[in-house]
Amino acid sequence: MSTRAVVLGGSMAGLLAARVLAETFTEVLVVDRDKLLGVAEPRRGVPQGKHIHGLLARGHQILDELFDGFTQDALAEGALTGDLGEHRWFFAGREAAKAVTGMKYISATRPVLESFVRARVASLGNVKFLEQHDIVGLAATPDKSRITGARVHSGSEATLDADLVVDATGRGSRTPAWLAELGYARPAEEQVKIDFSYTTRIYRLPDPSVMNGVKSVNPLPSPLTRRSAFFSAMENGKWVLSVGGVLGDRAPTDPDGFLDYVRSLPTRDIYEVVKDAEPITEAVNFRYPVSIRPRYDKLTRMPAGFIVLGDAACSFNPVYGQGMTVAAQEALVLREHVRRGVPDPLEFQRAIAKVIDVPWGISAGGDLSFPEVEGKRPLQVRVLNGYMAKVMAAATKDPVVLSAFMRVAGLVDPPQALLKPPMLLRVLRQAR
């Protein structure tokens, strides 16, 4: 195509969209209000960037597919990798079995991981970054049937002409309002109000051997053990501890209060390590009140030349670590559509809805297992939540069950893999 695509938002979803668009568009322009190039520190546009992030197994696979040698290059820059079964996982306060799952992780702080991807995208000859520009709105044809570009501002307003505009601006997307201004319906929204919070502090361990080679200790939340944590090794000898609470429970940010909260976790092992560790940063808090899924796939009209993806299309409870991986999956869908031409908006939104359905079912269903969370609980949700509790109980005894669970949680296998008769019998036998 002799065309230009404009990507609004330079975070992970926008970067991966730019990567696949560069295969068919003459020029791809990535617009963001922050400085991007050469930045490996938390930035204003990613308020959750100071906290732990998970790249699920499927997301890791896609990055290696889109960028040749990505993992090797990241390791050379200090990132870590290994098998997810090497971590210490705790389900409802009980430690999971050890397993060789075949599911690899890549461990780096969010700003550093994003900088790896950004550097690869920036090296593409037809991708350009327009930094420190506010995104004002969309430009459209007189009859509003097609988006023709994006309006941006940096000292003065300018219009960036485009054959395709991609909204990857994240959870704060203004697309519903933009559509309404153009005479289109706003998308209906599905919401799950979990009121989750992360409080994070980065440490350096005086003696890393105290971890006995373990790179991450992760007590997960459940209705029985509501406080959770991810304590993980990162690049350059850093250890990041993010503790989480649901339904308004929030860790203090003062040193003593934070340590008291860490001591209350389902395992005291993390506390025993960090109480003598060297804090590199102060504790910082990030609140996530509600998961939101705008149903663009249910609209009957959208203007041509415009699509929405990433957190702008669905914002998940971050404790499940799904956001970056879903953005990577959506990028593969985008690649398929642009190979046929400028994507039809409704066809694209319906296609990525099929990608979103599984992780949304996992995270929304998991959140609804907490009795206080508002929302409908049809029989299917209640049965699956009951069964998943058995899966995690079985995973504390059986490495095969743990591996199967990790493949589903990592978005490599569909949830139905846990319901196949051999696995079902294994789960029910072990969960007794």
ChimeraX attribute file (.defattr): number of C-alpha atoms within 10 A of each C-alpha:
attribute: neighborCount
match mode: 1-to-1
recipient: residues
	/A:1	13
	/A:2	8
	/A:3	14
	/A:4	23
	/A:5	28
	/A:6	28
	/A:7	29
	/A:8	28
	/A:9	26
	/A:10	29
	/A:11	24
	/A:12	25
	/A:13	29
	/A:14	27
	/A:15	27
	/A:16	28
	/A:17	30
	/A:18	30
	/A:19	23
	/A:20	21
	/A:21	26
	/A:22	21
	/A:23	16
	/A:24	19
	/A:25	22
	/A:26	15
	/A:27	20
	/A:28	28
	/A:29	21
	/A:30	23
	/A:31	26
	/A:32	24
	/A:33	19
	/A:34	18
	/A:35	16
	/A:36	21
	/A:37	13
	/A:38	10
	/A:39	15
	/A:40	16
	/A:41	15
	/A:42	16
	/A:43	15
	/A:44	11
	/A:45	17
	/A:46	14
	/A:47	12
	/A:48	20
	/A:49	18
	/A:50	24
	/A:51	25
	/A:52	27
	/A:53	24
	/A:54	23
	/A:55	24
	/A:56	26
	/A:57	23
	/A:58	24
	/A:59	24
	/A:60	21
	/A:61	19
	/A:62	17
	/A:63	19
	/A:64	13
	/A:65	12
	/A:66	17
	/A:67	14
	/A:68	11
	/A:69	11
	/A:70	19
	/A:71	20
	/A:72	13
	/A:73	13
	/A:74	20
	/A:75	15
	/A:76	10
	/A:77	14
	/A:78	15
	/A:79	21
	/A:80	19
	/A:81	17
	/A:82	15
	/A:83	15
	/A:84	25
	/A:85	21
	/A:86	18
	/A:87	19
	/A:88	17
	/A:89	23
	/A:90	24
	/A:91	23
	/A:92	22
	/A:93	19
	/A:94	18
	/A:95	20
	/A:96	24
	/A:97	21
	/A:98	20
	/A:99	18
	/A:100	15
	/A:101	19
	/A:102	14
	/A:103	19
	/A:104	20
	/A:105	22
	/A:106	22
	/A:107	25
	/A:108	29
	/A:109	26
	/A:110	24
	/A:111	21
	/A:112	22
	/A:113	19
	/A:114	21
	/A:115	20
	/A:116	19
	/A:117	20
	/A:118	25
	/A:119	15
	/A:120	15
	/A:121	22
	/A:122	17
	/A:123	10
	/A:124	14
	/A:125	11
	/A:126	18
	/A:127	22
	/A:128	17
	/A:129	19
	/A:130	21
	/A:131	17
	/A:132	15
	/A:133	19
	/A:134	19
	/A:135	20
	/A:136	14
	/A:137	16
	/A:138	21
	/A:139	19
	/A:140	18
	/A:141	11
	/A:142	8
	/A:143	7
	/A:144	17
	/A:145	16
	/A:146	17
	/A:147	23
	/A:148	21
	/A:149	24
	/A:150	23
	/A:151	16
	/A:152	23
	/A:153	15
	/A:154	12
	/A:155	8
	/A:156	7
	/A:157	13
	/A:158	14
	/A:159	15
	/A:160	18
	/A:161	19
	/A:162	22
	/A:163	19
	/A:164	27
	/A:165	26
	/A:166	22
	/A:167	24
	/A:168	30
	/A:169	26
	/A:170	24
	/A:171	16
	/A:172	11
	/A:173	17
	/A:174	15
	/A:175	19
	/A:176	16
	/A:177	15
	/A:178	15
	/A:179	18
	/A:180	12
	/A:181	13
	/A:182	17
	/A:183	13
	/A:184	18
	/A:185	17
	/A:186	18
	/A:187	19
	/A:188	14
	/A:189	12
	/A:190	14
	/A:191	17
	/A:192	21
	/A:193	20
	/A:194	22
	/A:195	18
	/A:196	22
	/A:197	24
	/A:198	28
	/A:199	24
	/A:200	26
	/A:201	24
	/A:202	25
	/A:203	21
	/A:204	19
	/A:205	18
	/A:206	12
	/A:207	10
	/A:208	16
	/A:209	9
	/A:210	11
	/A:211	15
	/A:212	7
	/A:213	10
	/A:214	14
	/A:215	20
	/A:216	22
	/A:217	22
	/A:218	22
	/A:219	28
	/A:220	22
	/A:221	24
	/A:222	18
	/A:223	15
	/A:224	11
	/A:225	17
	/A:226	19
	/A:227	24
	/A:228	26
	/A:229	26
	/A:230	25
	/A:231	23
	/A:232	21
	/A:233	26
	/A:234	23
	/A:235	18
	/A:236	12
	/A:237	13
	/A:238	17
	/A:239	26
	/A:240	27
	/A:241	26
	/A:242	27
	/A:243	27
	/A:244	28
	/A:245	23
	/A:246	24
	/A:247	15
	/A:248	13
	/A:249	14
	/A:250	21
	/A:251	24
	/A:252	16
	/A:253	17
	/A:254	11
	/A:255	12
	/A:256	11
	/A:257	12
	/A:258	18
	/A:259	17
	/A:260	14
	/A:261	19
	/A:262	26
	/A:263	17
	/A:264	12
	/A:265	22
	/A:266	24
	/A:267	19
	/A:268	11
	/A:269	13
	/A:270	22
	/A:271	17
	/A:272	13
	/A:273	15
	/A:274	22
	/A:275	14
	/A:276	13
	/A:277	17
	/A:278	12
	/A:279	18
	/A:280	13
	/A:281	12
	/A:282	12
	/A:283	21
	/A:284	18
	/A:285	20
	/A:286	17
	/A:287	17
	/A:288	19
	/A:289	16
	/A:290	16
	/A:291	23
	/A:292	21
	/A:293	22
	/A:294	18
	/A:295	17
	/A:296	27
	/A:297	21
	/A:298	13
	/A:299	15
	/A:300	10
	/A:301	14
	/A:302	24
	/A:303	20
	/A:304	20
	/A:305	21
	/A:306	25
	/A:307	25
	/A:308	23
	/A:309	25
	/A:310	30
	/A:311	24
	/A:312	21
	/A:313	26
	/A:314	27
	/A:315	22
	/A:316	25
	/A:317	24
	/A:318	19
	/A:319	24
	/A:320	17
	/A:321	19
	/A:322	26
	/A:323	24
	/A:324	24
	/A:325	26
	/A:326	28
	/A:327	27
	/A:328	26
	/A:329	21
	/A:330	25
	/A:331	26
	/A:332	18
	/A:333	18
	/A:334	23
	/A:335	18
	/A:336	14
	/A:337	17
	/A:338	19
	/A:339	15
	/A:340	10
	/A:341	11
	/A:342	19
	/A:343	20
	/A:344	17
	/A:345	20
	/A:346	19
	/A:347	13
	/A:348	22
	/A:349	25
	/A:350	16
	/A:351	16
	/A:352	24
	/A:353	21
	/A:354	12
	/A:355	17
	/A:356	22
	/A:357	11
	/A:358	17
	/A:359	25
	/A:360	21
	/A:361	13
	/A:362	22
	/A:363	20
	/A:364	22
	/A:365	19
	/A:366	20
	/A:367	25
	/A:368	22
	/A:369	18
	/A:370	17
	/A:371	9
	/A:372	12
	/A:373	15
	/A:374	13
	/A:375	15
	/A:376	10
	/A:377	13
	/A:378	8
	/A:379	9
	/A:380	10
	/A:381	18
	/A:382	15
	/A:383	11
	/A:384	17
	/A:385	19
	/A:386	12
	/A:387	18
	/A:388	18
	/A:389	17
	/A:390	18
	/A:391	25
	/A:392	22
	/A:393	24
	/A:394	24
	/A:395	29
	/A:396	21
	/A:397	18
	/A:398	20
	/A:399	18
	/A:400	19
	/A:401	26
	/A:402	25
	/A:403	21
	/A:404	20
	/A:405	21
	/A:406	21
	/A:407	23
	/A:408	21
	/A:409	22
	/A:410	26
	/A:411	22
	/A:412	16
	/A:413	15
	/A:414	14
	/A:415	20
	/A:416	8
	/A:417	15
	/A:418	21
	/A:419	14
	/A:420	11
	/A:421	10
	/A:422	10
	/A:423	16
	/A:424	16
	/A:425	12
	/A:426	17
	/A:427	25
	/A:428	14
	/A:429	11
	/A:430	16
	/A:431	18
	/A:432	8
